[in-house]
Amino acid sequence: MSRALAKGLVNSLALLVVSTFLCYWISSVALDPRAYYEDRTPRPSAAVVNAQLTALGLDPGMPVTDRFAHWARRALHGDLGRTLDGTSVNAEFGRRVGVTARLLVAGTVVGTVLGVLAGVWAATRRGRLPDRALTLFSFAVLSVPPFVLGLLLQTGALSVNDAAGRTVIRYTGESTPGLKGGPLTQVGDSAVHLVLPTLSVALGAIAMYSRYQRGSTLDVLGSDHLRTAHAKGLTPGRALLRHGLRTSLIPLTAFFSFGFLTLFTGAVFTEKIYGWHGMGSWFVESVQKGDVNAAVAVEVFSAALVLLAGLVAELLHRALDPRVRRA
């Protein structure tokens, strides 16, 4: 396992280097930071704009490869540069990464666990009402764009609050402004604000993972080793838990790394809708401004998350499948 982990880390680092260069190159070509300064009133001169871009490491007269090398040297020392507003990218990154991590971890864990359980439950009731209901739910959620799903949940929260005559569900912001109280009060308030955004992310995960887990479980239910367990006297449920569940989870590990990117993309819209100032909303603002340094920081963060998810999926695959461990 340690050898596989080391090999996976080396491969992930190599892919991260390649993806970082591609992120920087695409951002430098697609974004126009010059327009951010030229749109000001009074309009600064071309010399002033060039001097400002050079100070940010975005010298328009320098090739993209040279600019990337200059940025990479600073990044290796922990300096991600400055935004077009002159603020530190590091400081903004540190403030926002915790917001996104809190949302993604909660939504991913809840969505994955419930999606797997729902998929197994539906497979054991194939063709019956629970299976058809879950199928209808999954296709309904998957057919709705993430931002529409977030708006629908927010509208539902408003309706509940109007019916109750008070704020029962918090539907905007990371916390209540000006709230006074001890640490428990602050944590409780943050948890209440986390419920609806987490549900928005988790619903998509439940819909995705339940469909894959259902199909994988159906394949296992018809396997020879499970029929042998039935012949030995085990009930269908006990045979599935002891001998089938582990096998049915193996295909899902490969899908996890790809599905995580979809969840991250959905979280971008979730943050904007619910007023969370995380990495997703920062990326949208950076693209609108043409802020190359800030956009690259978010893109590299998302690439690192996806590669980390792939590494975790590989380790889970090895833990679940003894044939891979022996290879």
C-alpha positions as CSV (number, residue, x, y, z in Angstrom):
1,M,0.0,0.0,0.0
2,S,2.8,2.4,0.8
3,R,4.5,1.7,-2.5
4,A,1.2,2.4,-4.3
5,L,0.7,5.6,-2.4
6,A,4.2,6.8,-3.3
7,K,3.7,6.0,-7.0
8,G,0.3,7.7,-6.9
9,L,1.8,10.8,-5.3
10,V,4.5,11.0,-7.9
11,N,2.0,10.7,-10.8
12,S,-0.3,13.2,-9.2
13,L,2.5,15.7,-8.7
14,A,3.6,15.3,-12.4
15,L,0.0,15.8,-13.5
16,L,-0.3,18.9,-11.2
17,V,2.7,20.5,-12.8
18,V,1.3,20.0,-16.3
19,S,-2.2,21.2,-15.3
20,T,-0.7,24.2,-13.6
21,F,1.1,25.3,-16.7
22,L,-2.1,24.7,-18.8
23,C,-4.2,26.7,-16.4
24,Y,-1.7,29.6,-16.5
25,W,-1.4,29.5,-20.3
26,I,-5.1,29.4,-20.9
27,S,-5.8,32.1,-18.3
28,S,-3.1,34.4,-19.8
29,V,-4.6,33.9,-23.3
30,A,-8.3,34.1,-22.5
31,L,-8.3,36.9,-19.9
32,D,-7.5,40.6,-20.5
33,P,-6.3,42.3,-17.3
34,R,-5.5,45.5,-19.3
35,A,-9.2,46.1,-19.8
36,Y,-9.7,46.3,-16.0
37,Y,-7.4,49.4,-15.8
38,E,-8.5,51.0,-19.1
39,D,-12.2,51.0,-18.0
40,R,-11.4,53.3,-15.1
41,T,-12.3,57.0,-15.1
42,P,-10.1,58.9,-15.8
43,R,-8.5,56.4,-18.1
44,P,-4.8,55.8,-17.3
45,S,-2.1,56.0,-20.0
46,A,-0.8,53.0,-21.7
47,A,2.6,53.4,-19.9
48,V,0.9,53.4,-16.5
49,V,-1.1,50.3,-17.4
50,N,2.0,48.5,-18.6
51,A,3.9,49.4,-15.5
52,Q,1.1,48.1,-13.3
53,L,0.9,44.8,-15.3
54,T,4.6,44.4,-15.1
55,A,4.5,44.9,-11.3
56,L,2.0,42.0,-11.1
57,G,4.1,39.7,-13.2
58,L,1.8,40.1,-16.3
59,D,4.2,42.0,-18.6
60,P,2.4,41.9,-21.9
61,G,5.8,42.0,-23.8
62,M,7.0,38.8,-22.1
63,P,6.2,35.4,-23.6
64,V,3.7,33.3,-21.6
65,T,6.4,30.7,-20.8
66,D,8.6,33.3,-19.3
67,R,5.8,34.7,-17.3
68,F,4.8,31.2,-16.1
69,A,8.4,30.5,-15.0
70,H,8.5,33.8,-13.0
71,W,5.1,33.0,-11.4
72,A,6.2,29.4,-10.6
73,R,9.4,30.4,-8.9
74,R,7.4,32.7,-6.6
75,A,4.7,30.1,-6.1
76,L,7.2,27.5,-5.0
77,H,8.2,29.9,-2.2
78,G,4.6,30.4,-1.2
79,D,3.9,33.6,-3.1
80,L,0.9,33.4,-5.5
81,G,1.3,37.1,-6.5
82,R,-1.2,39.9,-6.2
83,T,-4.7,40.6,-7.6
84,L,-5.5,43.4,-9.9
85,D,-6.7,45.4,-6.9
86,G,-3.2,45.0,-5.3
87,T,-4.3,42.6,-2.5
88,S,-2.4,39.5,-1.7
89,V,-3.6,36.4,-3.5
90,N,-2.3,34.3,-0.6
91,A,-4.5,36.2,1.9
92,E,-7.6,35.9,-0.2
93,F,-6.9,32.3,-0.9
94,G,-6.5,31.5,2.8
95,R,-9.8,33.2,3.6
96,R,-11.8,31.6,0.9
97,V,-10.4,28.0,0.9
98,G,-11.9,27.2,4.3
99,V,-15.4,28.3,3.1
100,T,-15.3,26.0,0.0
101,A,-13.7,23.1,1.9
102,R,-16.5,23.3,4.6
103,L,-19.1,23.2,1.9
104,L,-17.5,20.5,-0.3
105,V,-16.6,18.1,2.5
106,A,-20.1,18.2,4.1
107,G,-21.9,17.9,0.7
108,T,-19.6,15.2,-0.6
109,V,-19.7,13.0,2.5
110,V,-23.4,13.3,2.9
111,G,-24.1,12.8,-0.8
112,T,-21.8,9.9,-1.2
113,V,-22.9,8.0,1.8
114,L,-26.6,8.5,1.1
115,G,-26.2,7.8,-2.6
116,V,-24.5,4.5,-2.0
117,L,-27.1,3.4,0.6
118,A,-29.9,4.5,-1.7
119,G,-28.4,2.6,-4.7
120,V,-28.1,-0.6,-2.7
121,W,-31.6,-0.2,-1.3
122,A,-33.1,0.3,-4.8
123,A,-31.2,-2.7,-6.2
124,T,-32.6,-5.0,-3.6
125,R,-36.1,-3.8,-4.6
126,R,-35.7,-3.8,-8.4
127,G,-38.8,-3.0,-10.3
128,R,-40.8,-2.1,-7.2
129,L,-42.2,1.2,-6.1
130,P,-39.1,2.3,-4.0
131,D,-36.8,1.6,-7.0
132,R,-39.0,3.5,-9.4
133,A,-39.3,6.4,-7.0
134,L,-35.5,6.7,-6.6
135,T,-35.1,6.5,-10.4
136,L,-37.6,9.3,-10.9
137,F,-35.9,11.4,-8.2
138,S,-32.4,10.8,-9.7
139,F,-33.3,11.7,-13.2
140,A,-35.3,14.8,-12.0
141,V,-32.2,16.1,-10.1
142,L,-29.7,15.3,-12.8
143,S,-31.9,17.0,-15.4
144,V,-31.9,20.3,-13.4
145,P,-28.8,22.5,-13.7
146,P,-27.1,23.1,-10.3
147,F,-28.0,26.8,-10.2
148,V,-31.6,26.1,-10.8
149,L,-31.6,23.5,-8.1
150,G,-30.1,26.0,-5.7
151,L,-32.7,28.6,-6.5
152,L,-35.5,26.1,-6.1
153,L,-34.2,25.2,-2.6
154,Q,-33.9,28.8,-1.7
155,T,-37.4,29.5,-2.9
156,G,-38.6,26.6,-0.8
157,A,-36.8,27.9,2.3
158,L,-38.5,31.3,1.8
159,S,-41.9,29.6,1.6
160,V,-41.3,27.7,4.8
161,N,-40.1,30.9,6.6
162,D,-43.2,32.8,5.4
163,A,-45.5,30.0,6.5
164,A,-43.9,29.8,9.9
165,G,-43.8,33.6,10.4
166,R,-40.1,33.5,11.3
167,T,-36.7,32.5,10.0
168,V,-36.7,28.7,10.3
169,I,-34.2,28.0,7.5
170,R,-31.2,30.3,6.8
171,Y,-30.8,30.7,3.1
172,T,-28.1,33.2,2.6
173,G,-24.6,34.0,3.9
174,E,-22.1,31.9,5.9
175,S,-23.2,33.3,9.3
176,T,-25.5,35.8,10.9
177,P,-24.0,39.3,10.8
178,G,-23.4,40.8,14.2
179,L,-24.3,37.7,16.1
180,K,-23.1,37.7,19.7
181,G,-22.3,34.7,21.8
182,G,-19.7,32.1,22.7
183,P,-18.0,29.6,20.5
184,L,-20.9,27.2,20.7
185,T,-23.3,29.9,19.5
186,Q,-21.1,30.8,16.6
187,V,-20.6,27.1,15.6
188,G,-24.3,26.4,15.8
189,D,-25.1,29.5,13.7
190,S,-22.6,28.4,11.0
191,A,-24.0,24.9,11.0
192,V,-27.5,26.3,10.4
193,H,-26.3,28.4,7.5
194,L,-24.5,25.3,6.1
195,V,-27.7,23.1,5.9
196,L,-29.2,24.4,2.7
197,P,-25.9,24.8,0.6
198,T,-24.9,21.3,1.8
199,L,-28.3,19.9,0.7
200,S,-27.9,21.6,-2.7
201,V,-24.5,19.9,-3.3
202,A,-25.5,16.6,-1.7
203,L,-28.6,16.1,-3.8
204,G,-26.6,16.0,-7.0
205,A,-24.2,13.5,-5.4
206,I,-27.0,11.3,-4.2
207,A,-28.6,11.3,-7.7
208,M,-25.3,10.4,-9.4
209,Y,-23.9,7.8,-7.0
210,S,-27.3,6.1,-6.4
211,R,-27.6,5.3,-10.1
212,Y,-24.1,3.8,-10.4
213,Q,-24.4,1.9,-7.1
214,R,-27.7,0.5,-8.1
215,G,-26.3,-0.9,-11.4
216,S,-23.2,-2.2,-9.7
217,T,-25.2,-3.9,-7.0
218,L,-27.5,-5.6,-9.5
219,D,-24.4,-7.1,-11.2
220,V,-23.3,-8.5,-7.8
221,L,-26.8,-9.9,-6.9
222,G,-26.6,-12.2,-9.9
223,S,-23.0,-13.4,-9.2
224,D,-22.1,-17.0,-8.4
225,H,-20.5,-16.3,-5.1
226,L,-23.6,-14.6,-3.8
227,R,-25.8,-17.6,-5.0
228,T,-23.4,-19.9,-3.1
229,A,-23.8,-17.8,0.0
230,H,-27.6,-18.2,-0.3
231,A,-27.2,-22.0,-0.7
232,K,-25.3,-22.1,2.5
233,G,-28.2,-20.6,4.4
234,L,-27.5,-16.9,4.5
235,T,-30.4,-14.6,4.0
236,P,-30.3,-12.3,0.9
237,G,-29.6,-9.3,3.0
238,R,-26.9,-10.9,5.1
239,A,-25.2,-12.4,2.0
240,L,-25.2,-9.0,0.3
241,L,-23.6,-7.3,3.3
242,R,-21.0,-9.9,3.9
243,H,-20.0,-10.9,0.4
244,G,-21.6,-8.5,-2.1
245,L,-21.4,-4.9,-0.9
246,R,-17.6,-4.7,-0.9
247,T,-17.5,-6.0,-4.5
248,S,-20.2,-3.6,-5.7
249,L,-18.3,-0.6,-4.3
250,I,-15.2,-1.3,-6.5
251,P,-16.6,0.3,-9.7
252,L,-17.8,3.3,-7.7
253,T,-14.2,4.2,-6.6
254,A,-13.2,4.9,-10.3
255,F,-16.2,7.1,-10.7
256,F,-15.6,9.1,-7.5
257,S,-12.6,11.1,-8.9
258,F,-14.6,12.2,-12.0
259,G,-17.8,12.8,-10.0
260,F,-15.9,15.1,-7.6
261,L,-15.2,17.6,-10.4
262,T,-18.9,17.8,-11.1
263,L,-19.6,18.5,-7.5
264,F,-17.0,21.2,-7.4
265,T,-18.5,22.8,-10.5
266,G,-21.9,22.7,-8.9
267,A,-20.4,24.3,-5.7
268,V,-19.4,27.3,-7.8
269,F,-23.1,28.1,-8.5
270,T,-24.1,27.2,-5.0
271,E,-21.7,29.7,-3.5
272,K,-23.0,32.5,-5.7
273,I,-26.6,31.7,-5.0
274,Y,-26.3,31.4,-1.2
275,G,-23.9,34.3,-0.8
276,W,-20.9,32.2,0.3
277,H,-17.6,33.9,-0.4
278,G,-15.5,30.9,-1.3
279,M,-13.3,29.8,-4.2
280,G,-16.1,29.4,-6.6
281,S,-17.5,32.9,-6.3
282,W,-13.9,34.2,-6.3
283,F,-13.2,32.5,-9.6
284,V,-16.3,34.0,-11.2
285,E,-15.2,37.5,-10.0
286,S,-11.7,36.9,-11.2
287,V,-12.8,35.9,-14.7
288,Q,-15.1,39.0,-14.9
289,K,-12.2,41.3,-14.0
290,G,-9.6,39.4,-16.1
291,D,-7.5,38.8,-13.0
292,V,-5.0,36.2,-14.1
293,N,-3.2,35.5,-10.8
294,A,-6.4,35.0,-8.9
295,A,-8.0,32.8,-11.6
296,V,-4.9,30.6,-11.8
297,A,-4.9,30.2,-8.0
298,V,-8.5,28.9,-8.1
299,E,-7.8,26.7,-11.1
300,V,-4.7,25.1,-9.5
301,F,-6.7,24.5,-6.3
302,S,-9.5,22.7,-8.3
303,A,-6.9,20.6,-10.2
304,A,-5.2,19.6,-6.9
305,L,-8.6,18.6,-5.5
306,V,-9.5,16.5,-8.5
307,L,-6.1,14.8,-8.4
308,L,-6.4,14.2,-4.6
309,A,-9.8,12.7,-5.2
310,G,-8.3,10.4,-7.9
311,L,-5.6,9.3,-5.4
312,V,-8.1,8.6,-2.7
313,A,-10.2,6.6,-5.3
314,E,-7.1,4.5,-6.2
315,L,-6.3,3.8,-2.6
316,L,-9.9,2.8,-1.9
317,H,-9.8,0.5,-5.0
318,R,-6.7,-1.2,-3.7
319,A,-8.3,-1.6,-0.2
320,L,-11.5,-3.1,-1.6
321,D,-10.0,-5.3,-4.3
322,P,-7.4,-7.9,-3.2
323,R,-6.5,-8.6,-6.8
324,V,-5.2,-5.1,-7.3
325,R,-3.1,-5.3,-4.1
326,R,-1.4,-8.5,-5.4
327,A,-0.7,-7.0,-8.8
